[in-house]
């Protein structure tokens, strides 16, 4: 059940509020979207709400990275140990990785450009869309959130910022992957030994193959929650202003250029 009935068929809509989250179109920098695909394939597609494609690319990246020991090879390369990197890297499967990786970058960039164009058309059409929904899975509605709160919770743990703004699909993925990565990388133990000043013990206990996933997941969680909170506030303000204008503003009201209210 929601508060929207599509009596007149419109060509484009700016947003859709569902029990699992709010899907909205807004202007994005295609280069930033592509760079998130560079950091981790799938993240760029999550930003443009292509969830099925994003899940496929994300789990493919995870699977093939584990199969080829790519993170471990990168760690050795960063330390200048090229021979060790060559020894640990599985050359048999690495060529399966490259085409999908490049496709993720290209496709997320292309989709971001197309969605920017559609957003401009949707904004001009100004069609009505769902602002409140409730069903057995839960409820969701447009309201004004604070971006800094989403930022802070995402810094505490990836996925909490997404839960704050009710992006359940993204929150579920980030939470599950964060738990898996932290448990398999022994990252908490490594941080514990670093705080005690025992850096050699920390280096021995942390698994490089697993731990190198964490920076991408961590910073993506912060960026995604903060940027989407900002855009949700804009969407709320736009819908509220449009509602008040249509239902409460006098038809004789005219605002001239340069006039102050």
JOJO-V305429 format. One record per backbone hydrogen bond with DSSP energy under -1.0 kcal/mol. NH is the residue of the N-H (numbers start at 1). CO is the residue of the C=O. Records with the same first field share a line. If there is no record, write none. Layout:
NH->CO / CO
This chain:
3->132
7->5
16->23
18->21
21->18
23->16
25->14
33->29
34->30
35->31
36->32
37->33
38->34
39->35
40->36
43->40
46->42
47->43
48->44
49->46
50->45
51->49
54->50
55->51
56->52
57->53
58->54
59->55
60->56
61->57
62->58
63->59
64->60
65->61
66->62
67->63
68->64
69->65
70->65
73->69
74->70
75->71
76->72
77->73
78->74
79->75
80->77
81->76
82->80
85->81
86->82
87->83
88->84
89->85
90->68
91->89
94->90
96->93
98->94
101->97
102->98
103->99
104->100
105->101
106->102
107->103
108->104
109->105
110->106
111->107
112->108
113->109
114->110
115->111
116->112
117->113
118->114
119->115
120->116
121->117
122->118
123->119
124->120
125->121
126->122
133->140
134->1
135->138
138->135
140->133
142->131
150->146
151->147
152->148
153->149
154->150
155->151
156->152
157->153
160->157
163->159
164->160
165->161
166->163
167->162
168->20
171->167
172->168
173->169
174->170
175->171
176->172
177->173
178->174
179->175
180->176
181->177
182->178
183->179
184->180
185->181
187->182
190->186
191->187
192->188
193->189
194->190
195->191
196->192
197->194
198->193
199->197
202->198
203->199
204->200
205->201
206->202
207->185
211->207
212->208
213->210
214->211
217->213
218->214
219->215
220->216
221->217
222->218
223->219
224->220
225->221
226->222
227->223
228->224
229->225
230->226
231->227
232->228
233->229
234->230
235->231
236->232
237->233
238->234
239->235
240->236
241->237
242->238
243->239
244->240
245->241
246->242
247->243
248->244
253->250
259->256
